[in-house]
Amino acid sequence: MSSQDIKDNPDPTPFDYQAEIYQKGLRYERPPITFDSTKWEALAKERLSAEAFGYVYGSAGKRETSDNNLAAFKKWALIPNRLVDSEFPDLSIEIFGQKYPYPIAIAPVGVQRVFHNDAEGATARAAAHEHVPYILSTASSTSIEKAAEANGNGDRWYQLYWPLNEHNDITASLLKRAKESGYRVLVVTLDTYILGWRPSDMDNGYNPFLRADEIGVEIGFSDPCFRAHFKEKHGKTVEEDVSAAAAEWARVVFPGKSHGWKDIKYLQENWDGPIVLKGIQTVADAKKAKDIGVQGIVVSNHGGRQVDGSVASLDMLPKITDAVGDSLEIIYDSGIRSGADVAKALALGAKLVLVGRPYVYGLALQGEEGVRHVLRSILGDLDLTLHLSGIESVSKSHLNKDVICMVNGNPTAN
């Protein structure tokens, strides 16, 4: 979607979703999915298998990091302004040279076929319909090309689980396929070179990347370089031994060892477009990302799925934005559950916010329409939250640290 397409978009504003629901209520119609975002998780649990729910809900260890993420938002409160004579807020942003109508994007989540038969296709279509950037995971159960087809004229990014240098040919193949399929931004996940200690998955004996199916491994199974690698190593095709092929692909994308900063150069040489590093949690690493010449970072702890007992991402966000916010595009991920959460992350310095688990719960509940419902709910909440707080836009001139205060443990808080 071009900037002009977005500017000329005749679709309703986020607030209009509320008006639409109330109009239907006059005909005694109630929405099929609740608007209470705190209930989406429990409803999805009722719908999903133990393995599927355990996978999306699961976090590392005792869930302390995940709990920290959620608790961090309660430390901050917006400070409403009054008698602000303005229309509804301008939610549009510009990032990586592209203008978007809203400051949220679809976080990369893998194995979506376990949540709904329409899988990533449903999510990609929903993102395009709601004019929200779609980020495809390397752990997808849908190929790069088919997800792009579902996303149509939407704006899409590709998330890479990064093979080691011995498999640079596979990395190059993945990047080439993504670029040829219209993915504009490369998001490189740094914190998942091996899966974390996830009790919910282990209790179910469930690792979707080792099963003899295409769930979580389809991008590898459809890659010509990986297929050639597997044939050379095992003397058979992927289809002749799906179980061995799944295990081999898991070893390639989750090799158990991290890359080093020097390896970013290879990605820069093989990707013509913005590169974003996902999983940054320290000021030092943010500064290294700036110095090495990438265009953006995602302040994220993978929603608490990788390391237990870790700091909340929101606690690190203002420190990182203060240090490098003028030289890198800052994206936030981890713990977003509402429009008010989005507003707080933006006020603390993020340019764009990723929505993860909530849209997966929507997918489980009603497929594409469920994802759309979650996106529209979060955006409607954001729209009204800002409007009722007298905040005229999501730009840094209006939504910044002056309109937010710490309320727990800060003696200067009002």
Contacts in CASP RR format, 6 or more apart in sequence:
PFRMAT RR
TARGET T0000
AUTHOR 0000-0000-0000
METHOD contacts of the structure
MODEL  1
MSSQDIKDNPDPTPFDYQAEIYQKGLRYERPPITFDSTKWEALAKERLSA
EAFGYVYGSAGKRETSDNNLAAFKKWALIPNRLVDSEFPDLSIEIFGQKY
PYPIAIAPVGVQRVFHNDAEGATARAAAHEHVPYILSTASSTSIEKAAEA
NGNGDRWYQLYWPLNEHNDITASLLKRAKESGYRVLVVTLDTYILGWRPS
DMDNGYNPFLRADEIGVEIGFSDPCFRAHFKEKHGKTVEEDVSAAAAEWA
RVVFPGKSHGWKDIKYLQENWDGPIVLKGIQTVADAKKAKDIGVQGIVVS
NHGGRQVDGSVASLDMLPKITDAVGDSLEIIYDSGIRSGADVAKALALGA
KLVLVGRPYVYGLALQGEEGVRHVLRSILGDLDLTLHLSGIESVSKSHLN
KDVICMVNGNPTAN
1 128 0 8 1.000
1 131 0 8 1.000
1 153 0 8 1.000
1 154 0 8 1.000
1 155 0 8 1.000
3 98 0 8 1.000
3 99 0 8 1.000
5 153 0 8 1.000
6 92 0 8 1.000
6 99 0 8 1.000
6 100 0 8 1.000
6 101 0 8 1.000
6 131 0 8 1.000
7 99 0 8 1.000
9 101 0 8 1.000
9 131 0 8 1.000
11 131 0 8 1.000
12 20 0 8 1.000
13 88 0 8 1.000
13 383 0 8 1.000
14 91 0 8 1.000
14 102 0 8 1.000
14 376 0 8 1.000
14 379 0 8 1.000
14 380 0 8 1.000
14 382 0 8 1.000
14 383 0 8 1.000
15 88 0 8 1.000
15 380 0 8 1.000
15 383 0 8 1.000
15 384 0 8 1.000
15 387 0 8 1.000
17 376 0 8 1.000
17 377 0 8 1.000
17 379 0 8 1.000
17 380 0 8 1.000
18 380 0 8 1.000
18 384 0 8 1.000
21 31 0 8 1.000
21 35 0 8 1.000
24 30 0 8 1.000
24 31 0 8 1.000
31 373 0 8 1.000
32 366 0 8 1.000
32 369 0 8 1.000
33 40 0 8 1.000
33 43 0 8 1.000
33 362 0 8 1.000
33 365 0 8 1.000
33 366 0 8 1.000
33 370 0 8 1.000
33 373 0 8 1.000
34 40 0 8 1.000
34 43 0 8 1.000
35 377 0 8 1.000
37 337 0 8 1.000
37 338 0 8 1.000
37 358 0 8 1.000
37 374 0 8 1.000
37 377 0 8 1.000
37 378 0 8 1.000
37 381 0 8 1.000
38 337 0 8 1.000
40 358 0 8 1.000
40 361 0 8 1.000
40 362 0 8 1.000
40 365 0 8 1.000
40 374 0 8 1.000
41 57 0 8 1.000
41 357 0 8 1.000
41 361 0 8 1.000
43 361 0 8 1.000
43 365 0 8 1.000
44 53 0 8 1.000
44 56 0 8 1.000
44 115 0 8 1.000
44 360 0 8 1.000
44 361 0 8 1.000
44 362 0 8 1.000
44 364 0 8 1.000
44 365 0 8 1.000
45 53 0 8 1.000
45 57 0 8 1.000
47 364 0 8 1.000
47 365 0 8 1.000
48 56 0 8 1.000
48 114 0 8 1.000
48 115 0 8 1.000
48 364 0 8 1.000
49 114 0 8 1.000
50 204 0 8 1.000
51 114 0 8 1.000
51 204 0 8 1.000
51 205 0 8 1.000
51 206 0 8 1.000
52 114 0 8 1.000
52 115 0 8 1.000
52 364 0 8 1.000
54 200 0 8 1.000
54 201 0 8 1.000
54 204 0 8 1.000
54 206 0 8 1.000
55 111 0 8 1.000
55 114 0 8 1.000
55 200 0 8 1.000
55 201 0 8 1.000
55 206 0 8 1.000
55 208 0 8 1.000
56 109 0 8 1.000
56 115 0 8 1.000
56 357 0 8 1.000
56 360 0 8 1.000
56 361 0 8 1.000
56 364 0 8 1.000
57 200 0 8 1.000
57 357 0 8 1.000
58 66 0 8 1.000
58 198 0 8 1.000
58 199 0 8 1.000
58 200 0 8 1.000
58 201 0 8 1.000
58 305 0 8 1.000
59 65 0 8 1.000
59 66 0 8 1.000
59 198 0 8 1.000
59 200 0 8 1.000
59 303 0 8 1.000
59 304 0 8 1.000
59 305 0 8 1.000
59 308 0 8 1.000
60 66 0 8 1.000
60 196 0 8 1.000
60 197 0 8 1.000
60 198 0 8 1.000
60 304 0 8 1.000
60 305 0 8 1.000
60 306 0 8 1.000
60 307 0 8 1.000
60 308 0 8 1.000
60 309 0 8 1.000
61 197 0 8 1.000
61 198 0 8 1.000
61 199 0 8 1.000
61 308 0 8 1.000
62 308 0 8 1.000
62 309 0 8 1.000
63 304 0 8 1.000
63 308 0 8 1.000
64 308 0 8 1.000
64 309 0 8 1.000
64 310 0 8 1.000
65 301 0 8 1.000
65 303 0 8 1.000
65 304 0 8 1.000
65 307 0 8 1.000
65 308 0 8 1.000
65 309 0 8 1.000
65 310 0 8 1.000
65 311 0 8 1.000
65 312 0 8 1.000
66 303 0 8 1.000
66 304 0 8 1.000
66 305 0 8 1.000
66 335 0 8 1.000
68 309 0 8 1.000
68 310 0 8 1.000
68 311 0 8 1.000
68 312 0 8 1.000
68 315 0 8 1.000
69 301 0 8 1.000
69 303 0 8 1.000
69 304 0 8 1.000
69 312 0 8 1.000
69 313 0 8 1.000
69 314 0 8 1.000
69 334 0 8 1.000
69 335 0 8 1.000
70 335 0 8 1.000
70 337 0 8 1.000
71 312 0 8 1.000
72 312 0 8 1.000
72 313 0 8 1.000
72 314 0 8 1.000
72 315 0 8 1.000
73 314 0 8 1.000
73 335 0 8 1.000
73 337 0 8 1.000
73 340 0 8 1.000
73 341 0 8 1.000
73 344 0 8 1.000
74 407 0 8 1.000
74 408 0 8 1.000
75 314 0 8 1.000
75 315 0 8 1.000
75 406 0 8 1.000
75 407 0 8 1.000
75 408 0 8 1.000
75 409 0 8 1.000
76 314 0 8 1.000
76 344 0 8 1.000
76 347 0 8 1.000
76 348 0 8 1.000
76 404 0 8 1.000
76 405 0 8 1.000
76 406 0 8 1.000
76 407 0 8 1.000
77 404 0 8 1.000
77 405 0 8 1.000
77 406 0 8 1.000
77 407 0 8 1.000
77 413 0 8 1.000
78 340 0 8 1.000
78 343 0 8 1.000
78 344 0 8 1.000
78 347 0 8 1.000
78 385 0 8 1.000
78 389 0 8 1.000
78 391 0 8 1.000
78 403 0 8 1.000
78 404 0 8 1.000
79 389 0 8 1.000
79 402 0 8 1.000
79 403 0 8 1.000
79 404 0 8 1.000
79 405 0 8 1.000
79 414 0 8 1.000
80 388 0 8 1.000
80 389 0 8 1.000
80 390 0 8 1.000
81 389 0 8 1.000
81 390 0 8 1.000
81 391 0 8 1.000
81 403 0 8 1.000
82 390 0 8 1.000
84 390 0 8 1.000
84 391 0 8 1.000
84 392 0 8 1.000
86 390 0 8 1.000
86 392 0 8 1.000
88 383 0 8 1.000
88 387 0 8 1.000
89 383 0 8 1.000
89 386 0 8 1.000
89 387 0 8 1.000
89 391 0 8 1.000
89 392 0 8 1.000
89 393 0 8 1.000
89 394 0 8 1.000
89 398 0 8 1.000
90 392 0 8 1.000
90 393 0 8 1.000
90 394 0 8 1.000
90 395 0 8 1.000
91 101 0 8 1.000
91 102 0 8 1.000
91 103 0 8 1.000
91 379 0 8 1.000
91 382 0 8 1.000
91 383 0 8 1.000
91 386 0 8 1.000
91 393 0 8 1.000
91 394 0 8 1.000
92 99 0 8 1.000
92 100 0 8 1.000
92 101 0 8 1.000
92 102 0 8 1.000
92 393 0 8 1.000
92 394 0 8 1.000
93 99 0 8 1.000
93 100 0 8 1.000
93 102 0 8 1.000
93 103 0 8 1.000
93 351 0 8 1.000
93 352 0 8 1.000
93 394 0 8 1.000
93 395 0 8 1.000
94 100 0 8 1.000
95 329 0 8 1.000
95 351 0 8 1.000
95 352 0 8 1.000
96 184 0 8 1.000
96 185 0 8 1.000
96 274 0 8 1.000
96 295 0 8 1.000
96 329 0 8 1.000
98 155 0 8 1.000
98 184 0 8 1.000
100 131 0 8 1.000
100 132 0 8 1.000
100 133 0 8 1.000
100 155 0 8 1.000
100 352 0 8 1.000
101 131 0 8 1.000
102 130 0 8 1.000
102 131 0 8 1.000
102 132 0 8 1.000
102 379 0 8 1.000
102 382 0 8 1.000
103 342 0 8 1.000
103 346 0 8 1.000
103 350 0 8 1.000
103 351 0 8 1.000
103 352 0 8 1.000
103 353 0 8 1.000
103 382 0 8 1.000
103 394 0 8 1.000
104 132 0 8 1.000
104 342 0 8 1.000
104 352 0 8 1.000
104 353 0 8 1.000
104 354 0 8 1.000
104 355 0 8 1.000
104 375 0 8 1.000
104 378 0 8 1.000
104 379 0 8 1.000
104 382 0 8 1.000
105 127 0 8 1.000
105 132 0 8 1.000
105 133 0 8 1.000
105 134 0 8 1.000
105 135 0 8 1.000
105 157 0 8 1.000
105 331 0 8 1.000
105 352 0 8 1.000
105 353 0 8 1.000
105 354 0 8 1.000
105 355 0 8 1.000
106 123 0 8 1.000
106 127 0 8 1.000
106 132 0 8 1.000
106 133 0 8 1.000
106 134 0 8 1.000
106 135 0 8 1.000
106 354 0 8 1.000
106 355 0 8 1.000
106 356 0 8 1.000
106 359 0 8 1.000
107 135 0 8 1.000
107 333 0 8 1.000
107 354 0 8 1.000
107 355 0 8 1.000
107 356 0 8 1.000
107 359 0 8 1.000
108 135 0 8 1.000
108 136 0 8 1.000
108 137 0 8 1.000
108 138 0 8 1.000
108 159 0 8 1.000
108 187 0 8 1.000
108 189 0 8 1.000
109 137 0 8 1.000
109 356 0 8 1.000
109 357 0 8 1.000
109 359 0 8 1.000
109 360 0 8 1.000
110 120 0 8 1.000
110 137 0 8 1.000
110 139 0 8 1.000
110 140 0 8 1.000
110 141 0 8 1.000
110 216 0 8 1.000
111 139 0 8 1.000
111 140 0 8 1.000
111 141 0 8 1.000
111 208 0 8 1.000
111 215 0 8 1.000
111 216 0 8 1.000
112 119 0 8 1.000
112 120 0 8 1.000
112 121 0 8 1.000
112 122 0 8 1.000
112 123 0 8 1.000
112 140 0 8 1.000
112 141 0 8 1.000
112 142 0 8 1.000
112 360 0 8 1.000
112 363 0 8 1.000
113 119 0 8 1.000
113 120 0 8 1.000
113 141 0 8 1.000
113 142 0 8 1.000
113 215 0 8 1.000
113 216 0 8 1.000
114 141 0 8 1.000
114 208 0 8 1.000
114 215 0 8 1.000
115 360 0 8 1.000
115 363 0 8 1.000
115 364 0 8 1.000
116 122 0 8 1.000
116 363 0 8 1.000
116 364 0 8 1.000
116 367 0 8 1.000
118 367 0 8 1.000
118 368 0 8 1.000
119 140 0 8 1.000
119 141 0 8 1.000
119 142 0 8 1.000
120 136 0 8 1.000
120 140 0 8 1.000
120 141 0 8 1.000
120 142 0 8 1.000
120 146 0 8 1.000
120 147 0 8 1.000
120 150 0 8 1.000
121 142 0 8 1.000
121 146 0 8 1.000
121 147 0 8 1.000
121 150 0 8 1.000
121 151 0 8 1.000
121 368 0 8 1.000
122 150 0 8 1.000
122 363 0 8 1.000
122 367 0 8 1.000
122 368 0 8 1.000
122 371 0 8 1.000
123 134 0 8 1.000
123 359 0 8 1.000
123 363 0 8 1.000
123 368 0 8 1.000
123 371 0 8 1.000
124 134 0 8 1.000
124 136 0 8 1.000
124 147 0 8 1.000
124 148 0 8 1.000
124 150 0 8 1.000
124 151 0 8 1.000
124 152 0 8 1.000
124 156 0 8 1.000
125 150 0 8 1.000
125 151 0 8 1.000
125 368 0 8 1.000
126 359 0 8 1.000
126 367 0 8 1.000
126 368 0 8 1.000
126 369 0 8 1.000
126 370 0 8 1.000
126 371 0 8 1.000
126 372 0 8 1.000
126 375 0 8 1.000
127 133 0 8 1.000
127 134 0 8 1.000
127 151 0 8 1.000
127 154 0 8 1.000
127 156 0 8 1.000
127 371 0 8 1.000
127 375 0 8 1.000
128 134 0 8 1.000
128 150 0 8 1.000
128 151 0 8 1.000
128 152 0 8 1.000
128 153 0 8 1.000
128 154 0 8 1.000
129 368 0 8 1.000
129 372 0 8 1.000
130 372 0 8 1.000
130 375 0 8 1.000
130 376 0 8 1.000
130 379 0 8 1.000
131 154 0 8 1.000
132 375 0 8 1.000
133 155 0 8 1.000
133 156 0 8 1.000
133 157 0 8 1.000
133 185 0 8 1.000
133 352 0 8 1.000
134 147 0 8 1.000
134 151 0 8 1.000
134 154 0 8 1.000
134 155 0 8 1.000
134 156 0 8 1.000
134 157 0 8 1.000
135 156 0 8 1.000
135 157 0 8 1.000
135 158 0 8 1.000
135 159 0 8 1.000
135 187 0 8 1.000
135 354 0 8 1.000
136 142 0 8 1.000
136 144 0 8 1.000
136 147 0 8 1.000
136 148 0 8 1.000
136 156 0 8 1.000
136 157 0 8 1.000
136 158 0 8 1.000
136 159 0 8 1.000
136 178 0 8 1.000
136 183 0 8 1.000
137 159 0 8 1.000
137 161 0 8 1.000
138 159 0 8 1.000
138 160 0 8 1.000
138 161 0 8 1.000
138 174 0 8 1.000
138 219 0 8 1.000
138 253 0 8 1.000
139 161 0 8 1.000
139 208 0 8 1.000
139 209 0 8 1.000
139 216 0 8 1.000
139 217 0 8 1.000
139 219 0 8 1.000
139 253 0 8 1.000
140 147 0 8 1.000
140 216 0 8 1.000
140 218 0 8 1.000
140 219 0 8 1.000
141 214 0 8 1.000
141 215 0 8 1.000
141 216 0 8 1.000
141 217 0 8 1.000
141 218 0 8 1.000
142 150 0 8 1.000
142 218 0 8 1.000
143 218 0 8 1.000
143 219 0 8 1.000
143 222 0 8 1.000
144 158 0 8 1.000
144 174 0 8 1.000
144 177 0 8 1.000
144 178 0 8 1.000
144 181 0 8 1.000
144 183 0 8 1.000
144 219 0 8 1.000
144 222 0 8 1.000
145 177 0 8 1.000
145 181 0 8 1.000
145 222 0 8 1.000
147 156 0 8 1.000
147 181 0 8 1.000
148 156 0 8 1.000
148 181 0 8 1.000
148 182 0 8 1.000
148 183 0 8 1.000
155 184 0 8 1.000
156 182 0 8 1.000
156 183 0 8 1.000
156 184 0 8 1.000
157 183 0 8 1.000
157 184 0 8 1.000
157 185 0 8 1.000
157 186 0 8 1.000
157 187 0 8 1.000
157 276 0 8 1.000
158 174 0 8 1.000
158 175 0 8 1.000
158 178 0 8 1.000
158 183 0 8 1.000
158 185 0 8 1.000
158 186 0 8 1.000
158 187 0 8 1.000
159 187 0 8 1.000
159 188 0 8 1.000
159 189 0 8 1.000
159 278 0 8 1.000
160 171 0 8 1.000
160 174 0 8 1.000
160 175 0 8 1.000
160 186 0 8 1.000
160 187 0 8 1.000
160 188 0 8 1.000
160 189 0 8 1.000
160 267 0 8 1.000
161 189 0 8 1.000
161 192 0 8 1.000
161 193 0 8 1.000
161 253 0 8 1.000
161 254 0 8 1.000
162 171 0 8 1.000
162 188 0 8 1.000
162 189 0 8 1.000
162 190 0 8 1.000
162 193 0 8 1.000
162 253 0 8 1.000
162 259 0 8 1.000
162 267 0 8 1.000
163 170 0 8 1.000
163 171 0 8 1.000
163 252 0 8 1.000
163 253 0 8 1.000
163 255 0 8 1.000
164 255 0 8 1.000
164 257 0 8 1.000
164 259 0 8 1.000
165 259 0 8 1.000
165 263 0 8 1.000
165 266 0 8 1.000
167 229 0 8 1.000
167 252 0 8 1.000
168 266 0 8 1.000
169 225 0 8 1.000
169 229 0 8 1.000
170 223 0 8 1.000
170 225 0 8 1.000
170 226 0 8 1.000
170 229 0 8 1.000
170 252 0 8 1.000
171 266 0 8 1.000
171 267 0 8 1.000
171 270 0 8 1.000
172 225 0 8 1.000
172 270 0 8 1.000
173 223 0 8 1.000
173 224 0 8 1.000
173 225 0 8 1.000
173 226 0 8 1.000
174 219 0 8 1.000
174 223 0 8 1.000
175 186 0 8 1.000
175 267 0 8 1.000
175 270 0 8 1.000
175 271 0 8 1.000
176 270 0 8 1.000
177 223 0 8 1.000
178 186 0 8 1.000
179 271 0 8 1.000
179 272 0 8 1.000
184 273 0 8 1.000
184 274 0 8 1.000
185 273 0 8 1.000
185 274 0 8 1.000
185 275 0 8 1.000
185 276 0 8 1.000
186 267 0 8 1.000
186 271 0 8 1.000
186 273 0 8 1.000
186 274 0 8 1.000
186 275 0 8 1.000
186 276 0 8 1.000
187 276 0 8 1.000
187 278 0 8 1.000
187 298 0 8 1.000
188 267 0 8 1.000
188 275 0 8 1.000
188 276 0 8 1.000
188 277 0 8 1.000
188 278 0 8 1.000
189 278 0 8 1.000
189 279 0 8 1.000
189 302 0 8 1.000
190 258 0 8 1.000
190 259 0 8 1.000
190 277 0 8 1.000
190 278 0 8 1.000
190 279 0 8 1.000
190 280 0 8 1.000
191 278 0 8 1.000
191 279 0 8 1.000
191 300 0 8 1.000
191 301 0 8 1.000
191 302 0 8 1.000
191 306 0 8 1.000
191 307 0 8 1.000
192 254 0 8 1.000
192 302 0 8 1.000
192 306 0 8 1.000
193 254 0 8 1.000
193 255 0 8 1.000
193 256 0 8 1.000
193 257 0 8 1.000
193 258 0 8 1.000
193 259 0 8 1.000
194 254 0 8 1.000
194 255 0 8 1.000
194 256 0 8 1.000
194 257 0 8 1.000
195 201 0 8 1.000
195 207 0 8 1.000
195 254 0 8 1.000
195 306 0 8 1.000
196 305 0 8 1.000
196 306 0 8 1.000
196 307 0 8 1.000
197 308 0 8 1.000
198 305 0 8 1.000
201 207 0 8 1.000
207 250 0 8 1.000
208 215 0 8 1.000
208 216 0 8 1.000
209 216 0 8 1.000
209 217 0 8 1.000
209 246 0 8 1.000
209 249 0 8 1.000
209 250 0 8 1.000
209 254 0 8 1.000
210 243 0 8 1.000
210 246 0 8 1.000
210 247 0 8 1.000
210 250 0 8 1.000
211 243 0 8 1.000
211 246 0 8 1.000
212 242 0 8 1.000
212 243 0 8 1.000
212 246 0 8 1.000
213 242 0 8 1.000
213 246 0 8 1.000
214 221 0 8 1.000
214 242 0 8 1.000
217 245 0 8 1.000
217 246 0 8 1.000
217 249 0 8 1.000
217 250 0 8 1.000
220 226 0 8 1.000
220 227 0 8 1.000
220 249 0 8 1.000
220 252 0 8 1.000
221 227 0 8 1.000
221 238 0 8 1.000
221 245 0 8 1.000
221 249 0 8 1.000
226 249 0 8 1.000
226 252 0 8 1.000
227 237 0 8 1.000
227 238 0 8 1.000
229 248 0 8 1.000
229 252 0 8 1.000
230 236 0 8 1.000
230 237 0 8 1.000
230 238 0 8 1.000
230 244 0 8 1.000
230 245 0 8 1.000
230 248 0 8 1.000
231 237 0 8 1.000
233 248 0 8 1.000
234 241 0 8 1.000
234 244 0 8 1.000
234 245 0 8 1.000
234 248 0 8 1.000
236 244 0 8 1.000
238 245 0 8 1.000
261 288 0 8 1.000
261 292 0 8 1.000
264 275 0 8 1.000
264 277 0 8 1.000
264 292 0 8 1.000
264 293 0 8 1.000
264 294 0 8 1.000
267 275 0 8 1.000
268 275 0 8 1.000
268 293 0 8 1.000
268 294 0 8 1.000
273 295 0 8 1.000
274 294 0 8 1.000
274 295 0 8 1.000
274 296 0 8 1.000
274 329 0 8 1.000
275 294 0 8 1.000
275 295 0 8 1.000
275 296 0 8 1.000
276 294 0 8 1.000
276 295 0 8 1.000
276 296 0 8 1.000
276 297 0 8 1.000
276 298 0 8 1.000
276 329 0 8 1.000
276 331 0 8 1.000
277 289 0 8 1.000
277 294 0 8 1.000
277 296 0 8 1.000
277 297 0 8 1.000
277 298 0 8 1.000
278 297 0 8 1.000
278 298 0 8 1.000
278 300 0 8 1.000
278 331 0 8 1.000
278 333 0 8 1.000
279 297 0 8 1.000
279 298 0 8 1.000
279 299 0 8 1.000
279 300 0 8 1.000
279 301 0 8 1.000
279 302 0 8 1.000
279 333 0 8 1.000
280 286 0 8 1.000
280 289 0 8 1.000
280 297 0 8 1.000
280 298 0 8 1.000
280 299 0 8 1.000
280 300 0 8 1.000
280 320 0 8 1.000
281 299 0 8 1.000
281 300 0 8 1.000
281 301 0 8 1.000
281 310 0 8 1.000
281 311 0 8 1.000
281 313 0 8 1.000
281 316 0 8 1.000
282 316 0 8 1.000
282 320 0 8 1.000
283 316 0 8 1.000
283 319 0 8 1.000
283 320 0 8 1.000
283 323 0 8 1.000
283 324 0 8 1.000
286 297 0 8 1.000
286 299 0 8 1.000
286 320 0 8 1.000
286 323 0 8 1.000
286 324 0 8 1.000
286 328 0 8 1.000
287 323 0 8 1.000
287 324 0 8 1.000
289 296 0 8 1.000
289 297 0 8 1.000
289 324 0 8 1.000
289 328 0 8 1.000
290 324 0 8 1.000
290 327 0 8 1.000
290 328 0 8 1.000
294 328 0 8 1.000
295 328 0 8 1.000
295 329 0 8 1.000
296 328 0 8 1.000
296 329 0 8 1.000
296 330 0 8 1.000
296 331 0 8 1.000
297 320 0 8 1.000
297 324 0 8 1.000
297 328 0 8 1.000
297 329 0 8 1.000
297 330 0 8 1.000
297 331 0 8 1.000
298 331 0 8 1.000
298 332 0 8 1.000
298 333 0 8 1.000
298 354 0 8 1.000
299 313 0 8 1.000
299 316 0 8 1.000
299 317 0 8 1.000
299 320 0 8 1.000
299 330 0 8 1.000
299 331 0 8 1.000
299 332 0 8 1.000
299 333 0 8 1.000
299 334 0 8 1.000
299 350 0 8 1.000
300 313 0 8 1.000
300 332 0 8 1.000
300 333 0 8 1.000
300 334 0 8 1.000
300 354 0 8 1.000
301 307 0 8 1.000
301 310 0 8 1.000
301 311 0 8 1.000
301 312 0 8 1.000
301 313 0 8 1.000
301 334 0 8 1.000
302 333 0 8 1.000
302 334 0 8 1.000
303 313 0 8 1.000
303 333 0 8 1.000
303 334 0 8 1.000
303 335 0 8 1.000
303 357 0 8 1.000
304 310 0 8 1.000
304 334 0 8 1.000
312 334 0 8 1.000
313 332 0 8 1.000
313 333 0 8 1.000
313 334 0 8 1.000
313 335 0 8 1.000
314 332 0 8 1.000
314 334 0 8 1.000
314 335 0 8 1.000
314 344 0 8 1.000
314 345 0 8 1.000
314 348 0 8 1.000
317 330 0 8 1.000
317 332 0 8 1.000
317 345 0 8 1.000
317 348 0 8 1.000
317 349 0 8 1.000
317 350 0 8 1.000
318 348 0 8 1.000
318 349 0 8 1.000
318 401 0 8 1.000
320 330 0 8 1.000
321 330 0 8 1.000
321 348 0 8 1.000
321 349 0 8 1.000
321 350 0 8 1.000
324 330 0 8 1.000
325 349 0 8 1.000
329 351 0 8 1.000
329 352 0 8 1.000
330 349 0 8 1.000
330 350 0 8 1.000
330 351 0 8 1.000
331 350 0 8 1.000
331 351 0 8 1.000
331 352 0 8 1.000
331 353 0 8 1.000
331 354 0 8 1.000
332 345 0 8 1.000
332 348 0 8 1.000
332 349 0 8 1.000
332 350 0 8 1.000
332 352 0 8 1.000
332 353 0 8 1.000
332 354 0 8 1.000
333 353 0 8 1.000
333 354 0 8 1.000
333 356 0 8 1.000
335 341 0 8 1.000
335 357 0 8 1.000
336 342 0 8 1.000
336 345 0 8 1.000
336 353 0 8 1.000
336 354 0 8 1.000
336 355 0 8 1.000
336 356 0 8 1.000
336 358 0 8 1.000
336 378 0 8 1.000
337 358 0 8 1.000
338 378 0 8 1.000
338 381 0 8 1.000
339 378 0 8 1.000
339 379 0 8 1.000
339 380 0 8 1.000
339 381 0 8 1.000
339 382 0 8 1.000
339 385 0 8 1.000
340 381 0 8 1.000
340 382 0 8 1.000
340 385 0 8 1.000
341 353 0 8 1.000
342 353 0 8 1.000
342 378 0 8 1.000
342 382 0 8 1.000
343 382 0 8 1.000
343 385 0 8 1.000
343 386 0 8 1.000
343 389 0 8 1.000
343 391 0 8 1.000
343 399 0 8 1.000
344 404 0 8 1.000
345 353 0 8 1.000
346 353 0 8 1.000
346 394 0 8 1.000
346 399 0 8 1.000
347 399 0 8 1.000
347 400 0 8 1.000
347 401 0 8 1.000
347 403 0 8 1.000
347 404 0 8 1.000
348 401 0 8 1.000
348 404 0 8 1.000
349 396 0 8 1.000
349 400 0 8 1.000
349 401 0 8 1.000
355 374 0 8 1.000
355 375 0 8 1.000
355 378 0 8 1.000
358 374 0 8 1.000
358 378 0 8 1.000
359 371 0 8 1.000
359 374 0 8 1.000
359 375 0 8 1.000
361 374 0 8 1.000
362 370 0 8 1.000
362 371 0 8 1.000
362 373 0 8 1.000
362 374 0 8 1.000
363 370 0 8 1.000
363 371 0 8 1.000
366 373 0 8 1.000
386 392 0 8 1.000
386 393 0 8 1.000
386 394 0 8 1.000
386 399 0 8 1.000
389 403 0 8 1.000
391 398 0 8 1.000
391 399 0 8 1.000
391 403 0 8 1.000
392 398 0 8 1.000
393 399 0 8 1.000
405 412 0 8 1.000
405 413 0 8 1.000
405 414 0 8 1.000
406 413 0 8 1.000
407 413 0 8 1.000
END
